[in-house]
Amino acid sequence: MLSVCLIFLYALLSAYVIGFLAVSGIRHVYGSCRIGADGYVMAGLVTVTVYAQFFSLFGKVGLAANLLLAAACAVTALIFRRQLKEEILWQYSGMGRGRKVLYLLLFLLAAYGTSQGIIHYDTGLYHAQSIRWIEEYGVVKGLGNLHCRLAYNSSSFALSALYSFGFLGGQSYHCMAGVSALVLAKVCGEITEAGRRKKLLLADVARLMGIYYLLIIFDEMVSPASDYFMVLTFFYLVIRYLERAEAGERFWLPYGLLALLCVFTVSVKLSAACVILFALKPAVMLVKEKNGRGIAGFLGMGIFIMLPFLIRNVLISGWLVYPFTAVDLFSVDWKIPAEIAAYDANEIRAWGRGIHDAAEYGRKLGEWFPEWFAGQGMLDKLFILSGIAAVPVSAAALVLAWRKHNRIWQDTMLAAVWVNVSFLFWLFSAPLIRYGCVYVWLAAPLTFGGLALQLIKDRGAGRIFWRAVYGALFLAGCYKAVMFGREIAAGYSGEYFIRQKDYENFETESYEIEEVVFYYPKEGDRTGYEAFPSSPSRALIEFRGSRMEDGFRYKK
């Protein structure tokens, strides 16, 4: 846990400074807007992730990448020392003693949860290997031919590699999901403001669902799974968007910054593609203002954020967006064969629908949905059914908000509609809960919560309704707090007080390709981190040159 705390501090400090630099540059061009400490950290995480991906195109992401990052932070802190001091003092002075204690507690809880827990199954399958390839080589052409899942190329793996400290020769740390969880926990902790204002906002409803998710993954965020990064970022985006909308924000820049976060989220996991709908708000505002400089600038920044992700896709797989073969732009010798990519895409869809034979991915909705739905947990069933009902309701509420010329309600219902579109996209593509739990858990609460906040006033029968809501939330909160405390107590172990729980490793067998030793599992399909390079089975590949750095081709 101690090592995790130190990495947390380094990651948060470097992200804050780099985020301050990035946001300051944007504000210098487009105008001033206030953001909190978490805003700088998120901006920094996006910037640092893009940096790590670009760095990987030229070499391994390790000591040199960290030295350059530290130097950039030092120069920024020196040049902007006055502005940074003013910003930090403003943020610190705005926190009461209770809030400071809360944030310290959240920091320690996040560090504890990240130091031990359950390692995700897919981490042993390909997450750990993906991160190690970035640590050891950066990017290797045709890597996806060794194992197609290595071509999934989440930008979060580059971020994890940057802060893994594997170059020190000890273990490779995997703390960045915990850092992302800590940022969201800070934002969700702001729900205490609801007591001061004596009412809930729709952003608070999203915060409640964010807290629910954080409690669920507390014993899992030790794993660097891309699902966690995507869901945590999506929650953050929705909360901050709703907060701006409910405050009646009219300036496009705060929404523009969130639009860049939308683009980043897509690079973390392609299943979040519909999140780009949130970028429509600032886009429309810029078009109405005829702000050509803003349109060009933010379009350019969005492309810049996606560029290294797309370049890595092409280098690793030969496809612009693996495993989707509809966009076929490149004819390179390391390209993963189209039939393998298509099979992989079908397997993702089939697996999400509870079908374990990829050849049956095309089964009709009426054939797979009943069995898939029956396999869900009781609470998830309730959320799914409520989400389906929320789709037409959110559309009707948006129309009603437009007819009433209620701008704030329009903006909040737009968010609900966009979440519902994401929910439908998930439901009809690959509806595995962990792929899209954020859509499942937000669709109905945002839709019906938004309606209730607008239509049920705090007087008469409405007062009784809201008191019942607050009472139910209080009881649910007490129950979850007790269960969470029991979970921590039951899972306590002093074993990881200094170091983080390491990656799981599995027994392997070896074979050689052109005098280089490769590994595959003796049983099952997982190898872990240590057996490197490895794949779930003997790979059908050949080297493109004399060295592994030259990459691999598929061997028929």
KOLLUM-338728 format. One record per residue (C-alpha): residue number from 1; residue in three letters; x, y, z. Coordinates in pm, whole numbers. Example, Ala and Ser with C-alpha at 12.3 -4.5 7.8 and 13.67 -1.06 7.14 Angstrom:
 guse lumpa   east  north     up
    1   ala   1230   -450    780
    2   ser   1367   -106    714
***
This chain:
 guse lumpa   east  north     up
    1   met      0      0      0
    2   leu    289    236     76
    3   ser    429    196   -275
    4   val     81    257   -418
    5   cys     49    579   -216
    6   leu    380    704   -356
    7   ile    278    621   -713
    8   phe    -59    789   -653
    9   leu    118   1105   -540
   10   tyr    353   1104   -839
   11   ala     72   1034  -1086
   12   leu   -163   1295   -938
   13   leu    106   1562   -910
   14   ser    243   1509  -1262
   15   ala   -110   1492  -1409
   16   tyr   -212   1807  -1223
   17   val     90   2007  -1347
   18   ile     65   1883  -1706
   19   gly   -311   1934  -1700
   20   phe   -264   2289  -1574
   21   leu    -19   2353  -1859
   22   ala   -260   2212  -2120
   23   val   -567   2394  -1987
   24   ser   -373   2721  -1947
   25   gly   -271   2704  -2311
   26   ile   -630   2647  -2420
   27   arg   -762   2927  -2199
   28   his   -496   3164  -2330
   29   val   -640   3119  -2679
   30   tyr  -1012   3076  -2615
   31   gly  -1095   3251  -2290
   32   ser  -1102   3190  -1917
   33   cys  -1306   2930  -1730
   34   arg  -1267   2791  -1380
   35   ile  -1211   2420  -1327
   36   gly  -1134   2231  -1010
   37   ala   -832   2023   -915
   38   asp   -994   1712  -1060
   39   gly  -1037   1896  -1390
   40   tyr   -664   1960  -1411
   41   val   -588   1600  -1316
   42   met   -824   1464  -1584
   43   ala   -678   1700  -1844
   44   gly   -334   1584  -1737
   45   leu   -423   1216  -1757
   46   val   -550   1267  -2111
   47   thr   -237   1461  -2210
   48   val      1   1217  -2044
   49   thr   -175    919  -2205
   50   val   -142   1078  -2549
   51   tyr    225   1148  -2469
   52   ala    286    786  -2362
   53   gln    127    657  -2683
   54   phe    337    885  -2901
   55   phe    648    788  -2705
   56   ser    570    420  -2764
   57   leu    595    476  -3140
   58   phe    969    540  -3099
   59   gly   1071    317  -2812
   60   lys    980    151  -2486
   61   val    783    350  -2231
   62   gly    999    342  -1922
   63   leu   1275    543  -1756
   64   ala   1334    786  -2044
   65   ala    963    860  -2076
   66   asn    938    933  -1703
   67   leu   1249   1152  -1699
   68   leu   1109   1360  -1984
   69   leu    772   1384  -1808
   70   ala    937   1488  -1480
   71   ala   1143   1750  -1664
   72   ala    830   1891  -1829
   73   cys    660   1911  -1489
   74   ala    961   2084  -1331
   75   val    985   2344  -1610
   76   thr    609   2407  -1595
   77   ala    617   2446  -1215
   78   leu    908   2690  -1246
   79   ile    756   2906  -1520
   80   phe    401   2906  -1381
   81   arg    491   2901  -1011
   82   arg    283   3209   -929
   83   gln    -26   3093  -1118
   84   leu      3   2741   -975
   85   lys     35   2879   -623
   86   glu   -272   3098   -667
   87   glu   -472   2808   -813
   88   ile   -375   2568   -536
   89   leu   -447   2823   -262
   90   trp   -787   2902   -417
   91   gln   -879   2534   -428
   92   tyr   -745   2460    -79
   93   ser   -911   2757     86
   94   gly  -1244   2658    -69
   95   met  -1243   2327    120
   96   gly  -1373   2301    472
   97   arg  -1209   2080    732
   98   gly  -1466   1806    678
   99   arg  -1399   1800    303
  100   lys  -1022   1777    361
  101   val  -1068   1482    597
  102   leu  -1301   1318    343
  103   tyr  -1048   1352     60
  104   leu   -767   1213    276
  105   leu   -987    917    367
  106   leu  -1074    860     -1
  107   phe   -704    871    -92
  108   leu   -616    606    167
  109   leu   -916    390     73
  110   ala   -827    406   -297
  111   ala   -465    320   -223
  112   tyr   -575     28     -3
  113   gly   -816   -102   -267
  114   thr   -552    -72   -538
  115   ser   -288   -254   -336
  116   gln   -480   -582   -314
  117   gly   -794   -752   -439
  118   ile   -913   -959   -732
  119   ile   -711   -966  -1054
  120   his   -944   -954  -1355
  121   tyr   -947  -1273  -1565
  122   asp   -853  -1083  -1882
  123   thr   -551   -930  -1709
  124   gly   -383  -1269  -1708
  125   leu   -510  -1327  -2061
  126   tyr   -382  -1011  -2231
  127   his   -385   -691  -2020
  128   ala    -54   -769  -1847
  129   gln    111   -881  -2171
  130   ser    -10   -569  -2355
  131   ile    138   -345  -2087
  132   arg    466   -537  -2083
  133   trp    504   -506  -2461
  134   ile    476   -128  -2419
  135   glu    727   -137  -2132
  136   glu    974   -350  -2328
  137   tyr    935   -236  -2689
  138   gly    675     40  -2722
  139   val    497    -78  -3033
  140   val    577   -378  -3253
  141   lys    439   -420  -3602
  142   gly    201   -711  -3638
  143   leu    192   -782  -3264
  144   gly   -173   -880  -3299
  145   asn    -65  -1182  -3503
  146   leu     93  -1327  -3189
  147   his   -240  -1297  -3009
  148   cys   -536  -1110  -3155
  149   arg   -633   -962  -2817
  150   leu   -302   -776  -2810
  151   ala   -448   -577  -3101
  152   tyr   -729   -435  -2882
  153   asn   -488   -151  -2802
  154   ser   -659     49  -2529
  155   ser   -486    381  -2466
  156   ser   -515    300  -2094
  157   phe   -242     37  -2137
  158   ala      7    305  -2238
  159   leu    -89    507  -1930
  160   ser    -43    201  -1708
  161   ala    297    129  -1865
  162   leu    415    486  -1805
  163   tyr    345    467  -1431
  164   ser    430     99  -1380
  165   phe    794    158  -1276
  166   gly    880   -179  -1429
  167   phe   1213    -26  -1536
  168   leu   1331    -33  -1172
  169   gly   1370   -409  -1201
  170   gly   1111   -504   -941
  171   gln    747   -570  -1006
  172   ser    541   -383  -1263
  173   tyr    287   -174  -1070
  174   his    -67   -131  -1197
  175   cys   -216    162  -1007
  176   met   -381    384  -1267
  177   ala   -730    235  -1243
  178   gly   -708    326   -875
  179   val   -604    681   -963
  180   ser   -904    715  -1197
  181   ala  -1130    573   -926
  182   leu   -991    825   -677
  183   val  -1068   1116   -912
  184   leu  -1426    994   -956
  185   ala  -1458    937   -580
  186   lys  -1357   1298   -523
  187   val  -1625   1416   -767
  188   cys  -1888   1185   -619
  189   gly  -1793   1306   -271
  190   glu  -1928   1646   -369
  191   ile  -2275   1504   -316
  192   thr  -2239   1635     40
  193   glu  -2326   1974   -114
  194   ala  -2681   1843   -160
  195   gly  -2730   1872    215
  196   arg  -2624   2236    212
  197   arg  -2854   2326    -76
  198   lys  -3129   2096     65
  199   lys  -3211   1932   -265
  200   leu  -3078   1688   -521
  201   leu  -2961   1783   -869
  202   leu  -2950   1544  -1162
  203   ala  -2569   1549  -1133
  204   asp  -2619   1412   -780
  205   val  -2823   1124   -920
  206   ala  -2528   1042  -1146
  207   arg  -2297   1074   -844
  208   leu  -2505    818   -653
  209   met  -2467    570   -937
  210   gly  -2096    651   -953
  211   ile  -2064    569   -583
  212   tyr  -2248    241   -647
  213   tyr  -1994    152   -919
  214   leu  -1696    251   -703
  215   leu  -1816     20   -425
  216   ile  -1851   -265   -674
  217   ile  -1500   -234   -820
  218   phe  -1325   -152   -491
  219   asp  -1176   -501   -467
  220   glu  -1112   -521   -843
  221   met   -940   -193   -933
  222   val   -602   -352   -858
  223   ser   -642   -481  -1214
  224   pro   -554   -251  -1510
  225   ala   -865   -351  -1709
  226   ser   -966   -103  -1979
  227   asp  -1334   -149  -1879
  228   tyr  -1269     27  -1549
  229   phe  -1094    323  -1712
  230   met  -1377    367  -1961
  231   val  -1661    345  -1709
  232   leu  -1487    572  -1456
  233   thr  -1420    833  -1724
  234   phe  -1777    812  -1856
  235   phe  -1921    869  -1508
  236   tyr  -1690   1167  -1460
  237   leu  -1791   1313  -1795
  238   val  -2166   1279  -1732
  239   ile  -2144   1428  -1381
  240   arg  -1942   1730  -1491
  241   tyr  -2164   1784  -1798
  242   leu  -2483   1778  -1589
  243   glu  -2325   2005  -1331
  244   arg  -2248   2264  -1599
  245   ala  -2590   2229  -1759
  246   glu  -2778   2266  -1429
  247   ala  -2572   2573  -1344
  248   gly  -2694   2729  -1671
  249   glu  -2346   2747  -1827
  250   arg  -2362   2942  -2155
  251   phe  -1990   2952  -2242
  252   trp  -1886   2679  -2486
  253   leu  -1533   2623  -2353
  254   pro  -1618   2407  -2046
  255   tyr  -1826   2182  -2272
  256   gly  -1545   2185  -2527
  257   leu  -1301   2051  -2269
  258   leu  -1547   1772  -2189
  259   ala  -1575   1702  -2562
  260   leu  -1200   1631  -2569
  261   leu  -1257   1389  -2281
  262   cys  -1521   1219  -2499
  263   val  -1262   1158  -2770
  264   phe  -1017   1023  -2516
  265   thr  -1282    782  -2378
  266   val  -1327    629  -2724
  267   ser   -951    561  -2739
  268   val   -979    378  -2404
  269   lys  -1249    141  -2529
  270   leu  -1433    142  -2860
  271   ser  -1756     29  -2694
  272   ala  -1783    389  -2570
  273   ala  -1817    521  -2926
  274   cys  -2155    686  -2862
  275   val  -2004    905  -2590
  276   ile  -1898   1133  -2874
  277   leu  -2260   1255  -2876
  278   phe  -2171   1472  -2576
  279   ala  -1941   1667  -2808
  280   leu  -2245   1787  -3005
  281   lys  -2330   2047  -2740
  282   pro  -2012   2258  -2779
  283   ala  -2008   2189  -3153
  284   val  -2355   2343  -3195
  285   met  -2261   2635  -2971
  286   leu  -1950   2706  -3180
  287   val  -2142   2684  -3507
  288   lys  -2408   2925  -3377
  289   glu  -2136   3170  -3276
  290   lys  -1963   3120  -3613
  291   asn  -1647   3064  -3414
  292   gly  -1417   2924  -3680
  293   arg  -1109   2940  -3460
  294   gly  -1280   2740  -3186
  295   ile  -1410   2481  -3433
  296   ala  -1071   2438  -3601
  297   gly   -880   2433  -3272
  298   phe  -1093   2176  -3094
  299   leu  -1129   1961  -3403
  300   gly   -750   1962  -3429
  301   met   -707   1874  -3062
  302   gly   -958   1591  -3095
  303   ile   -767   1450  -3391
  304   phe   -440   1488  -3200
  305   ile   -582   1286  -2907
  306   met   -695   1004  -3138
  307   leu   -393   1009  -3369
  308   pro   -147    798  -3166
  309   phe   -423    549  -3085
  310   leu   -503    506  -3455
  311   ile   -135    485  -3553
  312   arg    -78    216  -3292
  313   asn   -383     30  -3426
  314   val   -234     21  -3775
  315   leu    111    -80  -3654
  316   ile    -15   -354  -3423
  317   ser   -288   -500  -3645
  318   gly   -272   -344  -3992
  319   trp   -631   -221  -3940
  320   leu   -735    133  -3853
  321   val   -986     10  -3595
  322   tyr   -935   -355  -3508
  323   pro  -1131   -587  -3521
  324   phe  -1371   -400  -3751
  325   thr  -1291   -479  -4113
  326   ala  -1536   -236  -4276
  327   val  -1262     29  -4291
  328   asp   -981   -134  -4491
  329   leu   -723    133  -4581
  330   phe   -385    -35  -4549
  331   ser   -209   -313  -4733
  332   val     84   -407  -4513
  333   asp    258   -739  -4474
  334   trp    192   -755  -4097
  335   lys   -184   -719  -4133
  336   ile   -399   -961  -3934
  337   pro   -595  -1164  -4193
  338   ala   -945  -1031  -4251
  339   glu  -1108  -1364  -4167
  340   ile   -937  -1372  -3825
  341   ala  -1039  -1012  -3752
  342   ala  -1398  -1083  -3858
  343   tyr  -1411  -1395  -3643
  344   asp  -1277  -1197  -3347
  345   ala  -1544   -927  -3394
  346   asn  -1816  -1192  -3415
  347   glu  -1683  -1362  -3102
  348   ile  -1704  -1034  -2907
  349   arg  -2068   -988  -3012
  350   ala  -2156  -1351  -2944
  351   trp  -1985  -1359  -2605
  352   gly  -2164  -1041  -2498
  353   arg  -2496  -1205  -2588
  354   gly  -2418  -1513  -2383
  355   ile  -2342  -1724  -2691
  356   his  -2022  -1926  -2667
  357   asp  -2002  -2020  -3033
  358   ala  -1890  -1727  -3251
  359   ala  -2051  -1889  -3555
  360   glu  -2392  -1822  -3398
  361   tyr  -2340  -1448  -3342
  362   gly  -2608  -1373  -3603
  363   arg  -2893  -1528  -3404
  364   lys  -3201  -1308  -3400
  365   leu  -3291  -1092  -3103
  366   gly  -3584  -1313  -3006
  367   glu  -3354  -1615  -2993
  368   trp  -3067  -1488  -2777
  369   phe  -3228  -1213  -2568
  370   pro  -3448  -1429  -2337
  371   glu  -3161  -1660  -2242
  372   trp  -2919  -1368  -2205
  373   phe  -3165  -1172  -1988
  374   ala  -3231  -1475  -1767
  375   gly  -2859  -1494  -1696
  376   gln  -2841  -1142  -1549
  377   gly  -2854  -1061  -1179
  378   met  -3182   -945  -1028
  379   leu  -3073   -582   -986
  380   asp  -2926   -567  -1337
  381   lys  -3252   -708  -1475
  382   leu  -3437   -423  -1308
  383   phe  -3198   -164  -1451
  384   ile  -3215   -317  -1801
  385   leu  -3596   -318  -1807
  386   ser  -3603     35  -1665
  387   gly  -3347    142  -1926
  388   ile  -3560      3  -2209
  389   ala  -3858    195  -2072
  390   ala  -3645    508  -2035
  391   val  -3561    528  -2406
  392   pro  -3899    660  -2531
  393   val  -3958    850  -2205
  394   ser  -3632   1045  -2241
  395   ala  -3721   1139  -2600
  396   ala  -4068   1255  -2493
  397   ala  -3921   1452  -2200
  398   leu  -3677   1624  -2435
  399   val  -3963   1729  -2663
  400   leu  -4158   1855  -2363
  401   ala  -3856   2054  -2241
  402   trp  -3824   2214  -2585
  403   arg  -4193   2307  -2591
  404   lys  -4162   2467  -2248
  405   his  -3847   2656  -2360
  406   asn  -3669   2531  -2050
  407   arg  -3301   2544  -2149
  408   ile  -3165   2371  -1841
  409   trp  -3414   2087  -1871
  410   gln  -3333   2061  -2242
  411   asp  -2964   2018  -2169
  412   thr  -3015   1762  -1893
  413   met  -3261   1559  -2101
  414   leu  -3019   1572  -2392
  415   ala  -2769   1400  -2163
  416   ala  -3030   1139  -2075
  417   val  -3106   1079  -2444
  418   trp  -2736   1041  -2528
  419   val  -2690    792  -2244
  420   asn  -2994    601  -2369
  421   val  -2849    591  -2721
  422   ser  -2531    445  -2571
  423   phe  -2748    196  -2380
  424   leu  -2921     83  -2701
  425   phe  -2589     59  -2886
  426   trp  -2455   -163  -2609
  427   leu  -2772   -372  -2588
  428   phe  -2778   -457  -2958
  429   ser  -2404   -505  -3009
  430   ala  -2220   -687  -2728
  431   pro  -2431   -658  -2409
  432   leu  -2188   -794  -2154
  433   ile  -2261   -604  -1832
  434   arg  -1902   -504  -1764
  435   tyr  -1878   -357  -2117
  436   gly  -2168   -119  -2059
  437   cys  -2273   -112  -1694
  438   val  -2242    267  -1693
  439   tyr  -2517    293  -1957
  440   val  -2733     38  -1779
  441   trp  -2702    213  -1444
  442   leu  -2747    568  -1576
  443   ala  -3020    532  -1841
  444   ala  -3322    505  -1610
  445   pro  -3193    718  -1317
  446   leu  -3112   1014  -1543
  447   thr  -3437    984  -1737
  448   phe  -3683    936  -1452
  449   gly  -3474   1139  -1208
  450   gly  -3471   1430  -1453
  451   leu  -3848   1406  -1494
  452   ala  -3905   1394  -1120
  453   leu  -3685   1696  -1055
  454   gln  -3878   1901  -1310
  455   leu  -4235   1782  -1261
  456   ile  -4256   1697   -890
  457   lys  -4216   2017   -694
  458   asp  -4110   2036   -331
  459   arg  -4451   2123   -191
  460   gly  -4765   1935    -86
  461   ala  -4757   1575   -205
  462   gly  -4425   1648   -374
  463   arg  -4267   1719    -36
  464   ile  -4378   1377     86
  465   phe  -4234   1218   -230
  466   trp  -3893   1379   -187
  467   arg  -3878   1298    183
  468   ala  -3947    936     92
  469   val  -3669    952   -169
  470   tyr  -3421   1100     78
  471   gly  -3521    845    340
  472   ala  -3473    557     98
  473   leu  -3133    692     -6
  474   phe  -3029    729    357
  475   leu  -3126    371    438
  476   ala  -2957    238    123
  477   gly  -2647    441    207
  478   cys  -2634    302    560
  479   tyr  -2675    -53    430
  480   lys  -2401    -12    168
  481   ala  -2170    153    422
  482   val  -2210   -138    664
  483   met  -2159   -398    389
  484   phe  -1859   -208    254
  485   gly  -1706   -195    602
  486   arg  -1759   -569    642
  487   glu  -1599   -632    303
  488   ile  -1290   -432    397
  489   ala  -1265   -602    737
  490   ala  -1307   -950    588
  491   gly  -1053   -888    313
  492   tyr   -792   -713    528
  493   ser   -439   -841    490
  494   gly   -112   -688    599
  495   glu     66   -877    323
  496   tyr     46   -584     82
  497   phe    119   -302    324
  498   ile    444   -214    141
  499   arg    407   -353   -209
  500   gln    107   -395   -435
  501   lys    -31   -737   -513
  502   asp    155   -852   -821
  503   tyr     10   -981  -1146
  504   glu   -105  -1341  -1144
  505   asn    127  -1580  -1326
  506   phe     48  -1925  -1458
  507   glu    241  -2239  -1543
  508   thr    359  -2233  -1903
  509   glu    536  -2435  -2167
  510   ser    788  -2294  -2413
  511   tyr    867  -2323  -2782
  512   glu   1098  -2141  -3019
  513   ile   1045  -1931  -3329
  514   glu   1367  -1836  -3504
  515   glu   1564  -1907  -3184
  516   val   1345  -1681  -2969
  517   val   1161  -1848  -2681
  518   phe    784  -1797  -2661
  519   tyr    540  -1928  -2401
  520   tyr    187  -2064  -2385
  521   pro    -15  -2190  -2085
  522   lys      4  -2549  -1976
  523   glu   -367  -2532  -1893
  524   gly   -635  -2281  -1988
  525   asp   -555  -1967  -2184
  526   arg   -379  -1732  -1937
  527   thr     -8  -1675  -1891
  528   gly     14  -1357  -1682
  529   tyr    301  -1107  -1686
  530   glu    627  -1297  -1625
  531   ala    610  -1544  -1915
  532   phe    705  -1304  -2192
  533   pro    638  -1310  -2480
  534   ser    339  -1537  -2462
  535   ser     -2  -1615  -2611
  536   pro   -288  -1853  -2522
  537   ser   -158  -2114  -2768
  538   arg    136  -2171  -3001
  539   ala    137  -1878  -3239
  540   leu    132  -1916  -3617
  541   ile    375  -1633  -3691
  542   glu    706  -1559  -3854
  543   phe    947  -1273  -3793
  544   arg    949   -982  -4037
  545   gly   1321   -932  -3986
  546   ser   1609  -1058  -3777
  547   arg   1486   -907  -3450
  548   met   1163   -918  -3253
  549   glu   1142   -538  -3281
  550   asp   1091   -582  -3656
  551   gly    754   -736  -3588
  552   phe    555  -1043  -3691
  553   arg    360  -1173  -3987
  554   tyr     86  -1431  -3987
  555   lys    217  -1766  -4105
  556   lys    -38  -1963  -4301
***
